[in-house]
Amino acid sequence: MTRAPLASYPALRLRRLRQADWIRRLVRETVLTPADLIWSMVIHEGEGQVPVGSMPGIARLSVKEAAAAARQAKALGIPAIAVFPHIDGAKKDAQGTVALDPDGLVARAVKAMKDAAPEVGIMCDVALDPFTEHGHDGIVQSGRIDNDATVEQLVAQGLMQARAGCDILAPSDMMDGRCGALRQALETEGLQDVMIMSYAAKYASAFYGPYREAIGSGTLGTGSIENPADKKTYQMDPANSDEALREVALDIAEGADMIMVKPGLPYLDIVRRVVEAFALPTFAFQVSGEYAMLIAAAQNGWLDEERAILESLGAFKRAGAAGVITYFAPRAARMLGA
């Protein structure tokens, strides 16, 4: 078949808008900036940094270093930091009691970071898994996670964090009713300005493994009464999409100010559905397994590391996310500011 000359086609050539960097930047639909990033950070007792083996380039930070990191976030234009604790195993018990300690690691870190950089928002994880010897997000009773007993403990934990200066409470436990209980407690205590970013659609994912190492979480999988085999009875089934909308709707009705989808890249369809359905600030968590995969591939020479980092973060914005919680935040902010 003889192809018609180009002159016979309409004069639309989309490549005209790709021919140079300046025009690509001018017509770009999605723009990623440091203001779109929340820095995911693990803290620990003691001094110095402790590298996380499964997350090359990531280390647990001391309270002193966390304060310095808050100043660094301000300088880089990163608006907020999400704090996750590594707790000494000797301090853990079945109820996660140390999660309530007003003089504990989390409270001291929050205070130090807010003193160092009050302009930087601090988000605290409201969940018991860093503090329980069994590694679950709740209190185990007769082989089941006791939803209501757990919510009571979470409310006490969240109030402690808020009193320490935390700006955003982020319940990641996936217990029913916890957003409403937290919101009611905050209002009662005169802490009504504290925000809630709910892990509304948090899936029982395989991508959390490196994080469990990072926080020194208890080992799941025995299947005993004291230690159920997995978190599938409270985290969402990865096969479900409509259920995510129901979870989000409930948390909004209970007083959540913002919504999170976790993990990130494997669940961009959920991000898009939530944004379109609710028009509420929706965030995605680029979790530890996503970080580890990108770094491992880059270290093997299979990916251009910097391009892959920014492309993956841009995907969240393209899906409609208001921002991304990510371990790449300081590095990405430097690249974006270059």
C-alpha positions as CSV (number, residue, x, y, z in Angstrom):
1,M,0.0,0.0,0.0
2,T,1.3,3.4,-0.9
3,R,1.3,5.8,2.0
4,A,-0.2,9.2,1.4
5,P,2.2,12.2,1.6
6,L,2.3,13.9,5.0
7,A,0.9,17.1,3.3
8,S,-2.4,15.2,2.8
9,Y,-3.0,14.7,6.5
10,P,-4.3,17.4,8.9
11,A,-1.5,19.6,10.2
12,L,-1.6,18.4,13.8
13,R,1.8,17.1,14.9
14,L,1.9,16.4,18.7
15,R,5.7,16.1,18.5
16,R,5.8,19.9,18.1
17,L,5.1,20.2,21.8
18,R,7.9,17.9,22.7
19,Q,10.8,19.2,20.5
20,A,12.6,21.2,23.2
21,D,12.9,21.3,27.0
22,W,11.4,24.8,27.3
23,I,8.2,23.8,25.5
24,R,7.9,20.5,27.4
25,R,8.1,22.4,30.6
26,L,5.6,25.0,29.4
27,V,2.9,22.4,28.6
28,R,3.6,20.0,31.4
29,E,0.3,18.8,32.9
30,T,1.7,17.5,36.3
31,V,4.3,19.4,38.3
32,L,6.2,17.9,41.2
33,T,7.7,20.2,43.8
34,P,9.2,19.7,47.3
35,A,5.9,21.0,48.7
36,D,4.3,17.7,47.5
37,L,6.5,15.6,49.8
38,I,6.2,14.3,53.4
39,W,9.5,12.9,54.7
40,S,9.1,9.4,56.1
41,M,11.6,9.1,59.0
42,V,12.5,6.4,61.5
43,I,13.8,7.4,64.9
44,H,15.5,5.5,67.7
45,E,16.8,5.8,71.2
46,G,20.5,6.6,71.8
47,E,23.0,8.4,69.6
48,G,24.1,8.4,66.0
49,Q,22.5,6.7,63.0
50,V,21.7,3.0,62.6
51,P,21.5,1.9,58.9
52,V,18.6,-0.2,57.8
53,G,20.0,-3.1,55.9
54,S,17.0,-3.7,53.5
55,M,16.8,0.1,52.7
56,P,20.2,1.2,51.5
57,G,20.7,4.9,52.2
58,I,18.1,5.0,55.1
59,A,19.1,5.0,58.7
60,R,17.3,5.3,62.0
61,L,17.9,8.8,63.4
62,S,18.5,9.8,67.0
63,V,16.3,12.5,68.6
64,K,19.1,15.1,68.1
65,E,19.5,14.1,64.4
66,A,15.7,14.2,63.9
67,A,15.7,17.8,65.1
68,A,18.5,18.6,62.6
69,A,16.5,16.8,59.9
70,A,13.5,19.1,60.7
71,R,15.7,22.1,60.0
72,Q,16.9,20.4,56.8
73,A,13.3,19.9,55.8
74,K,12.6,23.6,56.2
75,A,15.6,24.5,54.1
76,L,14.6,22.1,51.4
77,G,10.9,23.3,51.3
78,I,9.6,19.9,52.6
79,P,6.4,20.9,54.5
80,A,6.1,17.9,56.8
81,I,7.8,14.9,58.4
82,A,6.1,11.5,59.3
83,V,7.7,10.0,62.4
84,F,8.0,6.3,63.0
85,P,9.8,4.9,66.1
86,H,12.1,2.0,66.7
87,I,11.5,0.8,70.2
88,D,13.9,-1.3,72.4
89,G,12.4,-4.8,72.5
90,A,12.8,-4.9,76.3
91,K,10.2,-2.1,76.6
92,K,7.5,-3.9,74.5
93,D,4.6,-5.8,75.9
94,A,1.4,-7.3,74.6
95,Q,-0.6,-4.0,74.9
96,G,2.0,-1.6,73.6
97,T,2.0,0.3,76.9
98,V,5.1,2.4,76.1
99,A,3.1,3.9,73.2
100,L,1.4,6.1,75.8
101,D,4.6,7.4,77.5
102,P,4.6,11.2,77.6
103,D,8.3,11.2,78.1
104,G,9.0,8.4,75.6
105,L,10.9,8.5,72.3
106,V,8.1,9.8,70.2
107,A,7.1,12.6,72.5
108,R,10.7,13.7,72.9
109,A,11.4,13.6,69.2
110,V,8.2,15.6,68.4
111,K,9.1,18.3,70.9
112,A,12.7,18.5,69.6
113,M,11.6,18.7,66.0
114,K,9.0,21.4,66.7
115,D,11.5,23.4,68.7
116,A,14.1,23.1,65.9
117,A,11.7,24.0,63.0
118,P,8.2,25.0,64.2
119,E,7.3,25.8,60.5
120,V,7.6,22.1,59.6
121,G,4.5,19.9,60.3
122,I,5.0,16.7,62.3
123,M,2.8,13.7,61.6
124,C,2.7,10.8,64.0
125,D,1.7,7.2,63.3
126,V,-1.1,6.2,65.6
127,A,-0.7,2.4,65.9
128,L,0.6,-0.1,68.3
129,D,2.8,-2.4,66.2
130,P,6.1,-0.6,66.9
131,F,5.4,-1.1,70.6
132,T,3.9,-4.6,70.9
133,E,6.0,-7.7,71.4
134,H,3.8,-9.6,68.9
135,G,4.1,-6.9,66.2
136,H,0.4,-6.5,65.6
137,D,-1.3,-3.1,65.4
138,G,-3.8,-3.9,68.2
139,I,-4.4,-5.8,71.4
140,V,-4.7,-9.6,70.9
141,Q,-7.5,-11.4,72.7
142,S,-8.2,-15.1,72.2
143,G,-6.4,-15.1,68.9
144,R,-8.2,-12.0,67.5
145,I,-7.4,-8.3,67.4
146,D,-9.8,-6.7,69.9
147,N,-11.1,-3.7,67.9
148,D,-12.6,-1.7,70.8
149,A,-9.9,-2.3,73.3
150,T,-7.4,-1.3,70.7
151,V,-9.3,1.9,69.9
152,E,-9.1,3.0,73.6
153,Q,-5.4,2.5,73.6
154,L,-5.0,4.4,70.3
155,V,-7.0,7.4,71.6
156,A,-4.6,7.6,74.6
157,Q,-1.6,7.3,72.3
158,G,-3.0,10.0,69.9
159,L,-3.7,12.4,72.8
160,M,-0.1,11.9,74.1
161,Q,1.2,12.7,70.6
162,A,-1.0,15.8,70.2
163,R,0.0,17.2,73.6
164,A,3.7,16.7,72.7
165,G,3.1,19.0,69.7
166,C,2.2,16.7,66.8
167,D,0.3,18.5,64.1
168,I,-1.3,15.5,62.3
169,L,-2.4,12.2,63.8
170,A,-2.2,9.4,61.2
171,P,-4.0,6.3,62.5
172,S,-2.6,3.4,60.5
173,D,-4.1,0.5,62.6
174,M,-7.2,0.0,60.4
175,M,-9.5,-0.5,63.5
176,D,-13.2,0.4,62.9
177,G,-14.3,3.6,64.5
178,R,-10.8,5.0,65.5
179,C,-11.1,8.2,63.5
180,G,-14.3,9.2,65.3
181,A,-13.0,8.3,68.7
182,L,-9.8,10.3,68.0
183,R,-11.7,13.3,66.8
184,Q,-14.1,13.3,69.7
185,A,-11.2,13.0,72.2
186,L,-9.3,15.9,70.5
187,E,-12.3,18.1,70.7
188,T,-13.0,17.2,74.3
189,E,-9.4,18.0,75.3
190,G,-9.3,21.3,73.5
191,L,-7.0,20.0,70.8
192,Q,-9.4,20.7,67.9
193,D,-6.7,22.1,65.7
194,V,-4.9,18.8,65.5
195,M,-5.5,17.2,62.1
196,I,-6.3,13.6,61.2
197,M,-4.8,11.9,58.1
198,S,-6.4,8.5,58.1
199,Y,-4.8,5.5,56.6
200,A,-8.3,4.8,55.2
201,A,-7.3,2.4,52.5
202,K,-4.4,0.4,53.9
203,Y,-3.9,-3.0,52.2
204,A,-2.4,-6.2,53.7
205,S,0.5,-5.8,51.4
206,A,3.8,-7.7,50.7
207,F,5.6,-4.3,50.3
208,Y,6.0,-3.5,54.0
209,G,8.8,-5.9,54.8
210,P,11.7,-3.5,55.0
211,Y,9.7,-1.2,57.3
212,R,9.2,-4.0,59.7
213,E,13.0,-4.3,59.9
214,A,13.4,-0.5,60.2
215,I,11.2,-0.3,63.3
216,G,12.2,-3.6,64.8
217,S,8.6,-5.0,64.6
218,G,7.8,-8.3,66.2
219,T,7.8,-11.3,64.0
220,L,4.5,-12.4,62.6
221,G,3.6,-15.8,61.2
222,T,3.5,-18.2,64.1
223,G,-0.2,-18.5,63.9
224,S,-0.4,-19.0,67.7
225,I,-3.1,-17.4,69.9
226,E,-0.5,-14.9,71.1
227,N,0.6,-14.1,67.6
228,P,-1.8,-14.4,64.7
229,A,-0.2,-15.3,61.4
230,D,-0.8,-12.0,59.5
231,K,-2.8,-8.8,59.5
232,K,-5.4,-9.8,57.0
233,T,-8.3,-9.6,59.5
234,Y,-7.9,-5.8,59.7
235,Q,-5.9,-4.5,56.7
236,M,-7.6,-4.6,53.4
237,D,-7.6,-7.4,50.8
238,P,-5.4,-6.3,47.8
239,A,-8.1,-7.6,45.5
240,N,-10.7,-5.0,46.6
241,S,-11.4,-1.6,45.2
242,D,-15.0,-0.7,46.0
243,E,-14.3,-1.5,49.7
244,A,-11.7,1.2,49.7
245,L,-14.4,3.8,48.9
246,R,-16.5,2.5,51.8
247,E,-13.5,2.8,54.2
248,V,-12.8,6.3,53.1
249,A,-16.4,7.4,53.4
250,L,-16.6,6.1,56.9
251,D,-13.4,7.9,58.0
252,I,-14.5,11.2,56.4
253,A,-17.8,10.9,58.3
254,E,-15.9,10.3,61.5
255,G,-13.9,13.5,61.1
256,A,-10.8,12.7,59.1
257,D,-9.3,15.9,57.4
258,M,-7.2,14.0,54.9
259,I,-7.0,10.5,53.5
260,M,-4.2,8.2,52.7
261,V,-3.8,5.2,50.4
262,K,-1.1,2.6,51.3
263,P,1.0,1.2,49.5
264,G,1.5,3.7,46.7
265,L,2.4,2.7,43.2
266,P,0.6,-0.7,43.1
267,Y,-2.6,1.2,44.2
268,L,-2.7,4.2,42.0
269,D,-6.1,3.1,40.7
270,I,-7.4,3.5,44.3
271,V,-5.8,6.9,44.6
272,R,-7.6,8.0,41.5
273,R,-11.0,6.6,42.6
274,V,-10.8,8.2,46.0
275,V,-9.9,11.6,44.6
276,E,-12.7,11.5,42.1
277,A,-15.2,10.3,44.6
278,F,-14.5,12.6,47.5
279,A,-12.5,15.6,46.4
280,L,-10.7,15.5,49.8
281,P,-6.9,15.9,50.1
282,T,-5.7,12.4,49.4
283,F,-2.1,11.2,50.0
284,A,-0.2,8.1,49.0
285,F,2.5,6.3,50.9
286,Q,5.5,5.2,48.8
287,V,6.3,2.4,51.2
288,S,9.6,0.7,52.2
289,G,9.2,-2.1,49.7
290,E,8.8,0.4,46.9
291,Y,11.9,2.3,48.0
292,A,13.9,-0.9,48.3
293,M,12.9,-2.2,44.8
294,L,13.9,1.1,43.1
295,I,17.3,1.3,45.0
296,A,18.1,-2.4,44.4
297,A,17.4,-2.1,40.7
298,A,19.5,1.0,40.4
299,Q,22.4,-0.6,42.3
300,N,22.3,-3.4,39.8
301,G,22.5,-0.9,36.9
302,W,19.0,-1.8,35.7
303,L,17.5,1.7,36.3
304,D,18.6,5.3,36.2
305,E,18.2,6.0,39.9
306,E,17.4,9.7,39.9
307,R,15.1,9.5,36.9
308,A,13.2,6.5,38.4
309,I,12.8,8.3,41.7
310,L,11.3,11.4,40.2
311,E,9.2,9.5,37.7
312,S,7.7,7.3,40.4
313,L,6.9,10.4,42.6
314,G,5.3,12.1,39.6
315,A,3.0,9.2,39.0
316,F,1.3,9.9,42.4
317,K,0.6,13.5,41.3
318,R,-0.6,12.4,37.9
319,A,-3.1,10.0,39.7
320,G,-4.4,13.0,41.6
321,A,-2.6,12.7,45.0
322,A,-2.2,15.9,46.9
323,G,1.2,14.6,48.1
324,V,3.4,11.6,48.8
325,I,4.8,10.2,52.0
326,T,8.2,8.9,50.9
327,Y,11.7,8.0,52.2
328,F,13.0,9.8,49.1
329,A,11.8,13.2,50.2
330,P,15.1,14.9,51.0
331,R,16.9,13.5,48.0
332,A,14.0,14.3,45.7
333,A,13.7,17.8,47.1
334,R,17.3,18.4,46.3
335,M,16.9,17.2,42.8
336,L,13.8,19.3,42.2
337,G,15.5,22.3,43.6
338,A,18.6,21.9,41.3
